[in-house]
Amino acid sequence: MAELGLNEHHQNEVINYMRFARFKRSLCLKTVDSCFQNLKDSRLVEETFTVDEVTDMLDGLQTVVHSEVESELINTTYTNVLVLRQIFSQAEKWYLKLQTDVSELENRELLEQVAEFEKSEFISSNKKPSTDLIRPKLAPLNEGGTELLNKTVASLQEENEKLKTRLKTVETQATAALDEKTKIEKLLKDLQMIQGDQKTNANQDIAELENKVAALKCQFEKTLSDSTANQKFLEEDLVTTKHDLLKVRDQLSTAEKELEKKFQQTAAYRNMKEILTKKNEQIKDLRKKLSKYEPDD
């Protein structure tokens, strides 16, 4: 790196531009000097001049110098734009975007650094122009740069092919996914239809079951009513039977007493025994009848 913070190649380019600028500056100064010299040769031919004459000569000189300096400054501006155009054109070939900081153009420290650089390059050492440094324009891209650019383009093309292949794969997957989605939607629709039919059948089955339950409920209520009536009849029959039993027992007790009284009488005894036997048989029958209606413990 050199004094301006640039590599050797770029510093040589700066030196070439400064040499061109110094040449243009010297021409501008010579033009200004010639303006004054022309004034001296054409107007200063007398020994004394009036104030109006001196004023007129100075005004004319001012106009000429102003015009020359303005023309040179405009030309310098256009020259700087052309230099920037060449630099930006080369950068765009490499797909670069350069930026400039206009505020740094008035940096006094940097300006003094450039002045010192110019002094060291052109004034102190009295260097002569080198044929290697003098170039009418910026050097074109070299073969190495072209090769690198070709490699970059080839790499981008390869990447583009990969992306195309990947895009094709993604499109295939997307198509398959859409087909699968269509199949799923159709299957879902069929399932919904089946569920609708099943729901209808289920509603019909539920209605039939409800009807059966209602019929069974009616039948149960009827059976319960019949059972209640039958139970009531059995209860009344049981009460009657119990009354008959009590009556028979009472009769039996009476017969025993009479038997006791007539025990000594054989004929009467036999008759009583026969009666007792009949009563016992009646009691047995009544007990059998009673056992049918009495609940089991």
C-alpha positions, 0 to 999 in steps of 0.5 A, a space after each residue: 500500500 502507498 501513501 494514498 492507501 491504494 495498491 500500486 496499480 491504482 496509485 499509478 492510475 492516480 498519477 496518470 490522472 494527476 499528470 493530465 490535470 497538471 497539464 490542463 492546469 498549466 494550459 489554463 495558467 498560460 491562457 490567463 497569462 496571455 490575457 494579461 500579456 495581450 492587455 499589456 501589448 494592446 492597451 498599455 502603449 501610453 505613459 499616463 491613463 485616466 481612471 476611466 481608461 484604467 477601469 475599462 481595461 480592468 473590466 475587459 481583462 476581468 471578462 476575458 479571464 472570467 470566461 477562460 477560467 469558467 470554461 476550464 472549470 466546466 471542462 474539468 468537471 466534465 473530465 471528472 465525470 468521464 473518469 467516473 464513467 469509466 470506473 463505473 462501467 468497469 464495476 458494472 461489468 463485475 455487477 458491482 455498485 460503487 458509491 462516492 462521498 461528496 463530503 470527503 471532497 472538501 476534507 482539508 486533511 485529505 486535500 493536503 495529503 493529495 498535495 503532498 503526494 503531488 509534490 513528492 511525485 512531480 515537484 521534489 523528485 522532478 520525475 519524468 513521465 514513464 511510458 509504462 504509466 502513461 495510458 490514454 484510457 483505463 485498461 480493459 479487463 484482463 484474461 484472468 478477470 474474463 476467466 473468473 467471470 466465465 467461471 462465475 457465469 458457469 457456476 450460476 448456470 449450473 445453479 440455475 439447472 439445479 434450481 430447474 431440476 428442483 422446481 420440476 421435482 417440486 412441481 411433480 410433488 405438488 401435482 401428486 399432492 393435488 391428486 391426493 387431495 382430490 382423492 381425499 376430498 372424494 373419499 370424504 364426500 363418500 363418507 359423508 354420504 354414507 354417514 348421512 344414510 347411516 344417520 337416516 337408518 339409525 333414526 328409523 331404527 331409533 323410531 322403531 325401538 321407541 315404538 317397541 318400548 312404548 308398546 312394551 310399556 303399555 303391555 307392562 302397565 296392563 300386566 301390572 294392572 291385571 296382576 294388581 286385580 288378581 292379587 286383590 282377588 287372591 287376598 280376598 280369597 285368602 281372607 275368606 279361607 282364613 274365616 272358613 278355617 277359623 270356623 272349622 277350628 271352632 267347629 272342631 273345638 265344639 266337636 271335641 267337647 261333645 266327644 268328651 261328653 259322649 266318650 263313654 257312649 260307644 255308639 256315640 263315640 263311633 259316630 263322633 269318630 266318624 265325624 272327627 275323621 271327616 272333619 280332619 279330612 276337611 281340615 286337611 283339604 282346607 290346609 292344602 287350599 290355604 297353603 296355595 294362597 299363603 306366601 312362602 317365608 
